[in-house]
Amino acid sequence: MKKSILVIALLAIFCTNNAWAQEVADTAKVSILEQVENWYAEHMNYATITALMAVESSFIPFPSEIVIPPAAYVAGIEGSSLHTTDNYTINVLLIILFGTLGALLGAIINYLLAMWLGRPIIYAFADSKIGHLLLLSSDKVKQAEDYFNKHGNISTFIGRLITVIRQLISIPAGLCKMHFGWFLFYTFLGASIWNVVLALLGYIAHGQMDLIHAYSHELSIATMVLIALVVVYFIAKTVIKRIKK
């Protein structure tokens, strides 16, 4: 009797392990890009797009390039959380709209904080430990402020299209107490154009979906290599700065 129970238990463990091993093997077959695609298709929605773009537009470092293009890519996949209509173009336009609203919300946060706190506190925060963790510095804030002073109110529009300046241009607008109506108008216009550009990347990628899937393994390897190179670059840059000090 005991032997029978032991045999049954061993068979159960063997079958379970086989099922688990098969699951691991099946997961391994799915490339990193496909896993990312599946995650976006299941979890991304218009509320999260708005929230993430609000974060991107505030002083918190978060690239819009990992929000809008993948969202536009999966919007045409039937069954995804972003596939709200059978018209792919309408889905992409909705992504652009909610992404722009999120960018506007984040910019307003920067504007109001800068207006209420004032220049000394903003610069002190940028040079604090928390500010450095957020990749801020007084030099970056000054760069954005100089850009604003040089180009005037229109800089809130142009600045939305320039890397680094895009996230910080709302701060000098708040420091200078720019007219809020014009601030909203120029910010919305600049953010819209930027999101259209990003959405077009996702739109083009969606048109090449079969090609991307065919070479997903190679693209995954290339992506990992690129990430590794970026990490090595930033580590080397930090080490060199410390050596110079």
N, C-alpha and C positions, 0 to 999 in steps of 0.2 A: 504493500500500500504506500509506504513511504517512498519507495523507489519510483512508483508511478507518479506521485505528486512531484518528486524531484525532476523527473523527465518532462512533465507538463510545464513546470516552472522554467526549465532550461529552454524548451521550445518557445515559450512565450517571450523570454528575453531575446532569443535568437531572432524571432520574427519582428519584435519591436526594434531591435538594433538594425535589422535589414531595412525596415521601413524608414528609420531615421537616416541610415546611410544613403538610401535612395533619395531622400529629401535633400540631404546635403549635396549629393551629386547633381540633382536637378537645379539646385540654387547656384551651384558653381558654373553651370552651363549658361546661366543668365549673366550677360556682361554688366559692367558697372553702369554703362550708359542706359541699358535697358532697365536696370533697377531704379535708376534716377527717373526715367520716363514713367515707370509704373507708379513710383511714389507720387510724382506730380499728378498723374492721372487720377489717383485715388484720394489725395489729400488737399491739393490746391483748389481754392475756390476764390470768388471775387472778394470776399471779406479778408482772406489771408493776403491776397495781392495788395489790397488797400493798406493793410497793416504793415506789411513788409516794405512797401514803397514809402510809407510814412517814416519808418525807421531809417531807410536809405537817405531820405531827404533831410533828416535831422543831423545832429552832430555825431551820431553813432555810425561808425564805419560799417557799411553793408552795401555790397555792389548790386545795382539794379540789373546788371547783366545776367545774374542768376535767378531773376524773378520773371521779367517780361518775355525774353526769348523762349525759355522752356514752356512757359504758360501758353504762348501763341502756338508753339509746336504741338502740344497735346490737346489744344482746343478743338482740333479737327478729328480727334480719336473718339469714335462713338463709344459711349459708356463712361467717358472721363467726366469728372466733376465740373469741368469747364465747357463741356459740350452741351450748352443750353438750347441751341437751335441747330437745325440741319444746315443752316447757312453759315459756312465757316467764316466768311468775312465779317458777319455780325458778331460772332464770338470773339474775333480778334479786336474789333472795335470796342466791345465791352471791356476787354482786358486793358486796352489803351485808356479808356475812360476811367476805370476804377484805379488803374495805376497812377494816372495823373491826379486824381482826387487824393490819393495817398501821399503823393509827392507834395501836393499843395498843403496838406495837413502838417506834414513834417516841417515844411518851410515856415508855416505860421508859428509853430512851436519855437523854432530858432528865432524868428522875428520878435516874438513877445518876450522871450527870455532875455534877449539882448537889450530890448527897450527898457525892461523893468530892472534888470540887474546893473546895466551900465558898463562902460568900457573897462574900468579897473578890475571889477569882479570877473568879467569875461576873460580878460588876459591872464588873471591869476589862476583861474580854473584851467585854462589851456595849458599852463605850465605846471599844473599840479600832477601828482602821481596818477590820479584818475584820468585827467586830461590826456596824459601820455599813453595810458592804456587804451584810450579811445582814438589814439593816433593824432591827437591834437597838439598844437604848440602855438606859442605867441607869434612865431614867424608865419605860420599858415594863416592865422587870423589876420595878421597885418597884411599879408599878401592879398587876402580877399578884400580887406578894407581899402587898400591902395587901388585895387582894381575897381572897386565901387566908386571911389572918389575921382578916379581918372575918367570913367565912362558915364557916371551919373546913373539916373534911374534905369536907363536901358540895360545897365549891367546885370540887373536881376533876370533879364531875358537871355542875354548873351552868356552870362555865367552858368546858366543851367545846362549849357552844351559843352562846358569845359570840365575835364576831370579835376578833382580836388576842389576847384572853385565852386563846382555845382552844389556841393553839400554845405559850403560855408558862406555863400554869397548872401544868404538871408540874414546873417549876423550883422554885417555892416549896414544893411538896410534898416534893421531894428535900432542899431546904435545911432544912426542919423535920423531916425524917426521919419522914414520915407512915408509918403501918403499911402495909407493902407489899401485903398482901392486900386491904385496903380501897381502896388506891390503884388496884389492878387492877380491882376490882369497879366503882368509880365511873367510872373512865376508860372501861371497856368499855361501861357503860350509856350514858354521855353520847355516846360516839362512835357507838354503834349508832343512837341516836335521830337524830343529825345526818346519818348516812349514809342512813337511811330517808327523811328529808326530801329529800336530794339525789337519791336514786334515784327518788322520786316525780316529781320534775321531768323526769327522763329518761323515765319511764314515760308521763307525760302527753304529752311531745313525741313519743314513738313512736306514740301514738294519733292524732297529727296529722301523721304522716309525709307523707301526700299533699299536705297544705296547705303544709308546710315546703318540700317539693320544688317546688311550684308557684310559690312566692315566694322561692326560694333566692337568686336574683340580688339582689332587693331587700334581703333579710336580710343578704347578704354586704356590701352597700354600707353598711347601717346598722351592722353590726359594725365595719367599718373606720373609720367616722366616730366611733363610740363609743371605739375604741382611740385614735384621734388626739386626741380630747378629753381622755382620761385622761392621755396623754403630755404634752399642753400644760398640763394642770392641775398635774402634778408638777413640770414645768420651771418654771412660774410660781411655784409654792410655794417651790422652792429658791432662785430668784432673789430673791424677796421677803425670805426669811430672811437671805440674804447682804447685801442692801441695809440691812436693819435693824441688822446687826452693824457 
